[in-house]
Amino acid sequence: ESIPQLRDSGIYDYACDIARHHHERWDGRGYPDGLAGNAISPWAQVVSLADVYDALICRRVYKASFPREQVLKMIGGCIFNCLNERNDTIYPSWFVHMFANFGINTIGFILFGVL
């Protein structure tokens, strides 16, 4: 919002939504707004999944990288205690399946016709 020229851009609303909501969780236990399920926009879900994938697959100063197959199992199985009492997951199962089988670029293309 501090750059007024961006408000006229066609991607402004998407960018704001992604920046604000890519840490929301499908089960509603994310932040900052505690959105759940389909209240989280598809584009924020795509970036969220890419963010988690990147965090796991890349080496950091505080952790080693994980192999791709292990990362996909971790995301798909929600190994980080992301299940709530109804067994809802961070991401809908179709989303994890698409990511594991087709990659983030294909998901972006299917959902938005971009990437």
NORBELLIN-V991249 format. One record per run of one state. SS is the DSSP state (h for helix, s for strand, l for the rest). FROM is the first residue (numbers start at 0). TO is the last residue. If there is no record, write none. Layout:
[[SS | FROM | TO] [SS | FROM | TO]]
This chain:
[[l | 0 | 2] [h | 3 | 7] [l | 8 | 10] [h | 11 | 20] [l | 21 | 35] [h | 36 | 38] [l | 39 | 40] [h | 41 | 56] [l | 57 | 58] [s | 59 | 59] [l | 60 | 61] [s | 62 | 62] [l | 63 | 66] [h | 67 | 76] [l | 77 | 91] [h | 92 | 101] [l | 102 | 102] [h | 103 | 111] [l | 112 | 114]]
